[in-house]
Amino acid sequence: MKKVFLLLAVCTAMIAHANTYQYLVFTNTEGTNTAFSVNNLTLNVDGSNLQVTNSDGTVSVLLTALKSMQFSEDGTVSAVENILNADTPVQVFSVSGTSLGVYGSLMEAAQTLKAGAYVISDGSVTQTIVVK
């Protein structure tokens, strides 16, 4: 249940920062990407499945087969590691939007933060990270 709540919290944070993106792309554990238009997008958890509904219909995604998801302008996936410059100061937020402080770099933030999901911004790029 904790994993489901965390997934929904991260989705909510991602949606809040995704106003310029046209697609939500899911990557499964086999590496296959599936893009969904964000037009009228809703996400609901139904047992062990994530129900993805948009203007095209509803698709069920098995949560245990879900590796990652990210917003995209064109429905393709880019390498998350290359989005934020590792040496740039970053502001860290909880997934609920509370500011947790400014760190000298993404690496410093990742080493300092407790395990969990966070929204990171360098002033021009915002992304969600998970610290393990």
N, C-alpha and C positions, 0 to 999 in steps of 0.2 A: 504494500500500500504506500509505503514511503517513496518507493521508486516512481509510482504513478503520480503522486503529488508533486514530486520534483520535476517530472517530465512536463506536467501541466504548467507548473510555475515557469519553467524555462520557455515553454511555448508562448506563454503570455508575455514574457519579457521580449522574446524575439518578435512577436507580432507588434508590440509597441514600437520597436525600432525598425520595422520593415515597410514603412509607408512608401518607399520608392521601388520595391521589388514586386515582380509580377508572378513569381513562382515560389512554391515551397518544395524543395527537393529532398526526398528520403533516400538514404543509402542503406541497403540491407547488409547483413553479415557476409553475404557472398560478393558484395561490391557492386550490385546492380542498383542504378539510380532510377527513381520514378519521380517525375515532376508533376505538381498539381498547381493549377491556376489559383491565385489567392482571391479571385473574384467570389465573394460570398463564402469564404472559407470558414469552416468550423471544425474543431477537433474535439472528440469525445472518447473517453475510455469506457470500453464495454468488456469487463472481465480482463482477459489477456490480449485484447485487441484494441487498436486505436482506430476509431471510425473517422475518416477524413471525408468531409462533405464540402463540395463547392458547387458552382453553377452547372458543372458537368455531371453531377451525381455523387454517390457515396462509394468509397472503397474501404475495405477493412485491411489493416496492417497489423501483423502479429508483433506484439511488443518485444518478444524475445529475439525476433529476427531483425529488429531495428538497430542499426549501428550508429547512424547520425541523421540529422536533418539540418538544412540551412536554407535561407532565402536566396533567391537568384533573380537577376534581371532578365535572363534569357532561357532559364530552365536547365542550364548546365551547372556543374559543380566545379568550384575552384578550390585550390589547396588552402585550407584555413590557416595553416602555418604562415602563409605569405601575406595575410591580410594586414596584420599589425606589425610595425617595425619593432623588433625586440628591444631596441635601445631607446625608444621614445617614452617619455613619462606618460603614465596612464592613470585615468580615474577609474575606480572600482565601485560598482554598485551591487547591491543584493538583487536577486531576481524580482523582488517587490519594488525596486527603485530607490531604496535607501542608499545614500552615498556612504561608502566605507573608507574613503580616503584616496589620496593621490600617492602613487609609487613612482620611483625613478625609472622603472622599466617593467615590461611584462614579466620578465624572469623574476625580478624582485617581488612582484605581487604574487606570483605563483608559489614562490618559496615561503612567503609570509602567511598567506591565507590558509584557513582550515579547509578540510575536504568539503566540497560542495560546488554548486553552480553559481557563476557570477557573470555580470555584464561589465565589459571592459571597454573604455573609450579613450582614444588618443586625441580627441578633439575633432578629428575628421572621419574616423572609422570607428564603428561600434560593433562588437561581436560578443558572443556568449562563450565562456570557457567553463570547463569542469576541472576542478583540482581534485586529484585523488590522493 
